[in-house]
């Protein structure tokens, strides 16, 4: 093995130093600065992306807050309109109820008046019939001729005793 042979050590070390120095020079002057530039550009791009993401997050939060405010405002307006509509409908229902109550009260009063008139007419007819029946009964049973006034007076007396 030529690497282990002592007589070639000096030339091997010489060439090792030359190769190492050349490789060191090429790497330090050419390759590593490019890698450093690439890494720095990458770091700058990542930082810019992070800054952009932060800016977009802040904008999204602002848009969300604006959206929530708009939703809250719309809900408040809807509640106000709903309350207004309910109040208006309650007023309308109360007005219609009052109209219906008045109409029904008028119909009831009219019906009661008609009933009272019919009752009075029926009572008058009943009294008249009763007086006629009393006169006919007195004439046929007792053979007495009773006047209409006397029969009416007798009917009044009987009704007063019954009451």
Backbone torsions as a table, in degrees:
resi	resn	phi	psi	omega
1	UNK	NA	126.3	-174.4
2	UNK	-75.1	-21.5	-178.8
3	UNK	-70.3	-28.6	-175.6
4	UNK	-89.7	-13.3	-177.4
5	UNK	-70.5	124.4	-172.3
6	UNK	-68.8	-27.7	-175.6
7	UNK	-71.3	-21.2	-179.8
8	UNK	-102.6	5.6	-179.2
9	UNK	-59.5	-43.7	-175.2
10	UNK	-63.8	-46.1	-179.0
11	UNK	-69.1	-34.2	178.8
12	UNK	-67.6	-41.1	179.1
13	UNK	-67.2	-40.8	178.0
14	UNK	-58.4	-51.0	-178.6
15	UNK	-68.0	-30.1	175.7
16	UNK	-64.3	-45.5	179.8
17	UNK	-64.9	-42.0	-179.5
18	UNK	-65.0	-46.4	179.9
19	UNK	-63.9	-42.7	-179.6
20	UNK	-64.5	-43.7	-179.7
21	UNK	-65.5	-42.4	179.3
22	UNK	-65.2	-45.3	179.1
23	UNK	-64.1	-40.4	177.9
24	UNK	-63.3	-45.6	179.8
25	UNK	-61.1	-48.8	-178.2
26	UNK	-63.2	-42.9	-179.7
27	UNK	-68.4	-45.3	-176.2
28	UNK	-71.5	-30.4	-177.0
29	UNK	-96.2	-29.7	-173.1
30	UNK	-112.5	-60.7	-169.5
31	UNK	-76.4	-50.3	-175.4
32	UNK	-64.9	-37.9	174.9
33	UNK	-61.7	-36.7	177.9
34	UNK	-65.3	-43.8	178.2
35	UNK	-62.2	-41.9	179.0
36	UNK	-63.2	-41.8	177.5
37	UNK	-62.4	-42.7	179.9
38	UNK	-63.5	-44.3	179.2
39	UNK	-64.4	-39.8	178.9
40	UNK	-67.0	-42.1	177.5
41	UNK	-63.1	-40.9	178.5
42	UNK	-63.8	-43.7	178.6
43	UNK	-62.7	-41.6	177.8
44	UNK	-63.2	-43.3	179.7
45	UNK	-64.2	-41.2	178.0
46	UNK	-64.1	-42.8	178.6
47	UNK	-63.3	-41.6	178.4
48	UNK	-64.5	-41.8	178.1
49	UNK	-63.3	-40.7	177.7
50	UNK	-64.9	-40.9	176.9
51	UNK	-62.8	-42.8	178.5
52	UNK	-63.9	-41.8	178.4
53	UNK	-63.6	-41.0	177.9
54	UNK	-63.1	-44.4	178.8
55	UNK	-62.7	-42.1	179.5
56	UNK	-67.6	-36.3	178.4
57	UNK	-64.6	-43.1	178.2
58	UNK	-62.7	-42.3	178.8
59	UNK	-65.2	-39.5	178.7
60	UNK	-65.8	-40.2	177.7
61	UNK	-64.6	-40.1	177.8
62	UNK	-64.6	-42.6	178.6
63	UNK	-64.3	-38.5	178.2
64	UNK	-64.7	-43.6	178.5
65	UNK	-62.6	-41.6	178.6
66	UNK	-64.1	-42.0	178.2
67	UNK	-62.6	-45.7	179.9
68	UNK	-63.7	-38.0	177.4
69	UNK	-64.9	-42.2	178.8
70	UNK	-64.4	-40.9	178.5
71	UNK	-64.6	-44.0	179.2
72	UNK	-62.2	-41.9	179.1
73	UNK	-63.8	-43.7	179.4
74	UNK	-64.1	-39.6	178.2
75	UNK	-65.8	-40.2	178.3
76	UNK	-63.7	-43.0	178.6
77	UNK	-63.9	-40.9	179.2
78	UNK	-64.3	-41.2	177.9
79	UNK	-63.7	-40.9	179.0
80	UNK	-63.9	-44.6	178.3
81	UNK	-63.9	-39.8	178.5
82	UNK	-63.3	-45.1	178.0
83	UNK	-62.2	-42.4	179.1
84	UNK	-63.1	-43.4	179.4
85	UNK	-64.5	-42.1	178.8
86	UNK	-63.2	-43.0	179.0
87	UNK	-62.3	-44.4	-179.9
88	UNK	-63.0	-41.9	179.3
89	UNK	-67.6	-36.0	177.5
90	UNK	-65.6	-42.1	178.1
91	UNK	-62.7	-43.9	179.8
92	UNK	-64.2	-42.2	179.1
93	UNK	-64.7	-40.8	178.6
94	UNK	-64.2	-40.9	178.6
95	UNK	-63.3	-46.1	179.7
96	UNK	-65.3	-38.6	177.9
97	UNK	-62.4	-42.5	178.7
98	UNK	-63.3	-42.6	178.4
99	UNK	-62.3	-43.6	179.5
100	UNK	-64.0	-43.2	178.0
101	UNK	-60.5	-44.2	179.9
102	UNK	-63.8	-43.2	180.0
103	UNK	-63.4	-44.4	179.5
104	UNK	-66.3	-39.7	177.7
105	UNK	-61.6	-40.5	178.9
106	UNK	-65.1	-43.6	178.9
107	UNK	-65.2	-40.2	178.6
108	UNK	-63.4	-44.2	179.8
109	UNK	-62.3	-42.5	178.5
110	UNK	-63.2	-44.3	179.9
111	UNK	-64.5	-41.2	178.7
112	UNK	-64.0	-40.2	178.2
113	UNK	-64.1	-41.9	178.9
114	UNK	-65.0	-40.2	179.0
115	UNK	-64.6	-42.9	179.3
116	UNK	-63.2	-42.4	177.9
117	UNK	-63.0	-44.2	-179.9
118	UNK	-64.7	-38.8	178.9
119	UNK	-64.2	-46.8	179.3
120	UNK	-61.6	-41.7	179.5
121	UNK	-64.7	-41.6	179.9
122	UNK	-65.7	-42.3	178.7
123	UNK	-64.2	-40.7	179.1
124	UNK	-63.6	-44.4	178.7
125	UNK	-64.6	-39.7	179.5
126	UNK	-65.1	-43.4	177.6
127	UNK	-61.9	-44.6	179.7
128	UNK	-61.4	-44.1	179.2
129	UNK	-66.2	-40.0	-179.3
130	UNK	-64.5	-42.6	178.4
131	UNK	-61.9	-44.4	179.1
132	UNK	-63.6	-41.4	179.8
133	UNK	-66.8	-41.6	-179.8
134	UNK	-63.3	-41.9	178.9
135	UNK	-63.9	-44.8	-178.2
136	UNK	-66.7	-39.2	-179.2
137	UNK	-67.3	-42.9	-179.7
138	UNK	-64.3	-38.2	-178.9
139	UNK	-69.9	-41.4	-176.4
140	UNK	-80.6	-37.0	-176.5
141	UNK	-81.8	-48.5	-175.5
142	UNK	-101.9	-13.4	-177.6
143	UNK	74.6	19.7	-179.3
144	UNK	-96.2	146.8	176.0
145	UNK	-99.3	109.7	-177.9
146	UNK	-102.8	136.4	178.7
147	UNK	-79.6	162.1	-179.0
148	UNK	-63.0	-40.4	-179.3
149	UNK	-63.9	-42.3	-179.3
150	UNK	-66.1	-40.6	178.9
151	UNK	-64.7	-40.1	178.8
152	UNK	-66.2	-40.7	178.7
153	UNK	-63.5	-41.6	179.0
154	UNK	-64.0	-40.7	178.9
155	UNK	-63.1	-41.4	178.5
156	UNK	-63.1	-41.9	179.3
157	UNK	-62.6	-44.2	-179.7
158	UNK	-64.3	-43.3	-180.0
159	UNK	-65.6	-37.0	179.4
160	UNK	-68.3	-38.7	177.7
161	UNK	-67.3	-36.5	-178.1
162	UNK	-71.5	-29.7	-178.0
163	UNK	-82.0	NA	NA
